[in-house]
């Protein structure tokens, strides 16, 4: 059976209200603009997590495209993908990172690790057949970081510290017989300046 390349397009949902979890007006504009950017991409599917902000973003992107099916998936959702042990972490950062992860219940973290394994199995790697596949995943900050980390063969804890802006675009290529490649990360060129950097930590931006 021949194998072909998979191109995985990753985005974080559009800006959402912290109270209702629904997209703001800015978030809706971000999603529509990302959809317009993707019009010339031969997407075969849009996968999205079950939360409203991801579903709304996926639908608004889909409205700009020509009949690309939407698939809801818990594996594309919002969860902690991996919880490291203290000795896996840099000593200077271990206490801070473990305190942050301790905010999530143990049961939720265990479930997240199972979903993260499922995401790697379902969404990554070359595909069977003689045609390349292009898929979009509308997800959340944690899973975007997890998939980028995996594409770089970085330590499992290294999803921590990878931040993705709302409706920014990351593309990963999985080619047969080659290492996976992050073609670009957190790209916001489809967004006007007033819609960029939402959802990003308060730190210097270039």
Residue, then its C-alpha position, 0 to 999 in steps of 0.5 A: x500500500x503506498x503512502x502519501x503526505x498529510x498536511x495538518x492545519x491547526x488553529x485555535x478557536x476564535x476569541x471567546x467570552x470568558x463568561x459564556x464561552x461563545x465567540x465574541x464579534x472579534x472571534x467571529x471575524x477572525x474565523x471568517x477571515x481564516x476561512x477565506x485564507x483557506x479557500x484555495x486549500x483542498x481540505x478534505x475535513x474540518x475536525x473540531x472539539x466539542x466546546x461551543x467556541x471550537x464548534x462555532x469557529x469551525x462552522x464559520x470557517x466552513x461557511x467560507x469553503x465549498x462543502x468541506x465536512x465538519x467532524x466533532x471529536x473529543x480528541x480535538x478538544x480542550x484538555x491537559x495532554x500530558x502531566x510530567x513528573x518533577x524530574x522530567x522538568x528543568x529544575x528552575x521551572x519545575x515548581x511553577x509548572x507543577x503548581x499550574x498542572x495541579x489546578x486540574x483534577x487528577x481524573x481530568x488529567x488522566x483522561x486528557x492523556x488518553x485523548x492526547x494519544x488518540x489525537x496522535x493516532x488519528x490526526x498525525x502521520x502519513x496517509x494510505x493511498x496515492x493522494x496527499x490529504x489536507x485536514x484542518x483541526x480547530x482546537x485549543x491552546x494545549x492540543x496545538x502545543x502538544x501536536x507541535x511538540x510531537x512533530x518536533x520529537x521534543x520531550x513530552x512535557x514541552x507542550x507547556x510554554x507553546x502558545x497559540x493565538x486565536x485563529x492563528x494558523x500552524x501547518x505540519x507536514x507528515x511525509x512518508x520516509x521523512x521527519x515531520x515538519x512544522x511548515x509555519x507556526x502561529x501565523x496571523x497574516x490573514x488577520x488585520x492588526x486589531x485582530x491579532x494576538x488575542x489569547x496570547x500571554x502578556x509578553x513582548x510581541x514582535 
